[in-house]
Amino acid sequence: MKVLLISANTETINMVPLSLGLNCVAVAVRNAGHEVRLVDLMGNGDSAGVLRQAVEAFQPGVIGISARNVDNQQMGQTRFLLEPVREIVSLCRALSQAPVVIGGAGFSIFPEAALAYLQADMGICGEGERAFVALLEALQGTGDLSQVPGLVLPGRPVQLPDAARGPLEGLPFADPALWSVPEAAGELWIPVQTRRGCPMNCSYCSTPALEGARIRTRPAETVVAAVRRHVAAGFERFYFVDNTFNFPLRYAKDLCLALKEAGLKIRWRCILYPAFLDEELVRLMAEAGCVEVSLGFESGSCDVLDRLRKKFDPRQVRLASELLRRYGIVRMGFLLLGGPGETRESVQESLDFAESLKLDMLKLTIGIRIYPNTPLAEVARQEGVVAADDDLLLPRFYLAKGLDGWLQETVTEWMSSRAYCMS
């Protein structure tokens, strides 16, 4: 079967993201014996023209569209990003009789609501490497549609079984030949995912709903092999997109040691959880080529951290920051202001704490995007911030009472004299 896969994302936000998930799905589809073409709309400008040419030339039997982002997650200047995806679905329908299947992280957070809004034929909620191949078999008549994990059909609720989050062994890595790099991309970082799932259960995070709470890791040697293939293709900068690179701690150390021993001379960045960190790991990270870390400490207030269900305190954040500085790793910190229990005093406490860390960069976010099936969504409903029947597809944000207006003014003024800060 001919399968056309489309990455609908055109938003760069903080960096130009490559479509990691769709690349992996494309490899899985190809490995299953299908003919696949991947079209990335990032940086193309004329999306309609690119799609028209691809559909007419390829004549696909199935069209898969990845919706990465639902919105830009900014309370002050919110942009809803599914409208252009709906236009892409509509265009594909006009150009082809092939069924249109939606997937991707953004879609998977709101499967039923997003499918209804986008008006596609069906969707895949969650991991697509196995599920999409199973769907293709069912559409060809050699499989059972009811056995496709995470399949979303119009008007039918979806339940994501545990079987849909199976072992990562055997799942393909991205193929460097399938990346579509925009001409104006600038410094490009190749995304690599070494594990899925997160047990941290932060109050606002959608990751457990997407990937499960159980961490599943890829064997370190397969990660190194995937990186080596990209190095051979001319890439040298990598972004480990795992939500918590340093957990499990032993796995992180083994991976860094394997990267170091491979001698690939790469540069990479990752996301660290402020707990579960020691000097041995930071040293191994630096020796393996780590040059930058995103440190999401979110608040300098113990009370706010507890309400966000964080499993660390400011003391651990300070220790992590100091270790990273000592080994020459650039530190990008994140503050998330306005959550449950936030007050003017705790905001000032967080700003003072962040400044004391002497970070290289600091991103401040006001208000927290409310996602379904999270503890924050329940708090928001109890407080009347959102209606009980709100599916939350259209962006809704939590901001503690008494901070509206004051928080934006305070943060704007505070950032104005600190060039290392961004919003």
Rosetta blueprint (number, residue, H / E / L):
1 M L
2 K E
3 V E
4 L E
5 L E
6 I E
7 S E
8 A L
9 N L
10 T L
11 E L
12 T L
13 I L
14 N L
15 M L
16 V L
17 P L
18 L L
19 S L
20 L H
21 G H
22 L H
23 N H
24 C H
25 V H
26 A H
27 V H
28 A H
29 V H
30 R H
31 N H
32 A L
33 G L
34 H L
35 E E
36 V E
37 R E
38 L E
39 V E
40 D E
41 L L
42 M L
43 G L
44 N L
45 G L
46 D L
47 S H
48 A H
49 G H
50 V H
51 L H
52 R H
53 Q H
54 A H
55 V H
56 E H
57 A H
58 F H
59 Q L
60 P L
61 G L
62 V E
63 I E
64 G E
65 I E
66 S E
67 A L
68 R L
69 N L
70 V L
71 D E
72 N L
73 Q L
74 Q L
75 M L
76 G L
77 Q L
78 T L
79 R L
80 F E
81 L L
82 L H
83 E H
84 P H
85 V H
86 R H
87 E H
88 I H
89 V H
90 S H
91 L H
92 C H
93 R H
94 A H
95 L H
96 S L
97 Q L
98 A L
99 P L
100 V E
101 V E
102 I E
103 G E
104 G L
105 A H
106 G H
107 F H
108 S H
109 I H
110 F L
111 P H
112 E H
113 A H
114 A H
115 L H
116 A H
117 Y H
118 L H
119 Q L
120 A L
121 D L
122 M E
123 G E
124 I E
125 C L
126 G L
127 E L
128 G H
129 E H
130 R H
131 A H
132 F H
133 V H
134 A H
135 L H
136 L H
137 E H
138 A H
139 L H
140 Q L
141 G L
142 T L
143 G L
144 D L
145 L H
146 S H
147 Q H
148 V L
149 P L
150 G L
151 L E
152 V E
153 L E
154 P L
155 G L
156 R E
157 P L
158 V L
159 Q L
160 L L
161 P L
162 D H
163 A H
164 A H
165 R H
166 G L
167 P L
168 L L
169 E L
170 G L
171 L L
172 P L
173 F L
174 A L
175 D L
176 P H
177 A H
178 L H
179 W L
180 S L
181 V L
182 P L
183 E L
184 A L
185 A L
186 G L
187 E L
188 L L
189 W L
190 I E
191 P E
192 V E
193 Q L
194 T L
195 R E
196 R E
197 G L
198 C L
199 P L
200 M L
201 N L
202 C L
203 S L
204 Y L
205 C L
206 S L
207 T H
208 P H
209 A H
210 L H
211 E H
212 G L
213 A L
214 R L
215 I L
216 R E
217 T E
218 R L
219 P L
220 A H
221 E H
222 T H
223 V H
224 V H
225 A H
226 A H
227 V H
228 R H
229 R H
230 H H
231 V H
232 A H
233 A L
234 G L
235 F L
236 E L
237 R E
238 F E
239 Y E
240 F E
241 V L
242 D L
243 N L
244 T L
245 F L
246 N L
247 F L
248 P L
249 L H
250 R H
251 Y H
252 A H
253 K H
254 D H
255 L H
256 C H
257 L H
258 A H
259 L H
260 K H
261 E H
262 A H
263 G L
264 L L
265 K L
266 I L
267 R E
268 W E
269 R E
270 C E
271 I E
272 L E
273 Y L
274 P L
275 A L
276 F L
277 L L
278 D L
279 E H
280 E H
281 L H
282 V H
283 R H
284 L H
285 M H
286 A H
287 E H
288 A H
289 G L
290 C E
291 V E
292 E E
293 V E
294 S E
295 L E
296 G E
297 F E
298 E E
299 S L
300 G L
301 S L
302 C H
303 D H
304 V H
305 L H
306 D H
307 R H
308 L L
309 R L
310 K L
311 K L
312 F L
313 D L
314 P H
315 R H
316 Q H
317 V H
318 R H
319 L H
320 A H
321 S H
322 E H
323 L H
324 L H
325 R H
326 R H
327 Y L
328 G L
329 I L
330 V E
331 R E
332 M E
333 G E
334 F E
335 L E
336 L E
337 L E
338 G L
339 G L
340 P L
341 G L
342 E L
343 T L
344 R H
345 E H
346 S H
347 V H
348 Q H
349 E H
350 S H
351 L H
352 D H
353 F H
354 A H
355 E H
356 S H
357 L L
358 K L
359 L L
360 D L
361 M E
362 L E
363 K E
364 L E
365 T E
366 I E
367 G L
368 I E
369 R E
370 I L
371 Y L
372 P L
373 N L
374 T L
375 P H
376 L H
377 A H
378 E H
379 V H
380 A H
381 R H
382 Q H
383 E L
384 G L
385 V L
386 V L
387 A L
388 A L
389 D L
390 D L
391 D L
392 L L
393 L L
394 L L
395 P L
396 R L
397 F E
398 Y E
399 L L
400 A L
401 K L
402 G L
403 L L
404 D L
405 G L
406 W H
407 L H
408 Q H
409 E H
410 T H
411 V H
412 T H
413 E H
414 W H
415 M H
416 S H
417 S L
418 R L
419 A L
420 Y L
421 C E
422 M E
423 S L
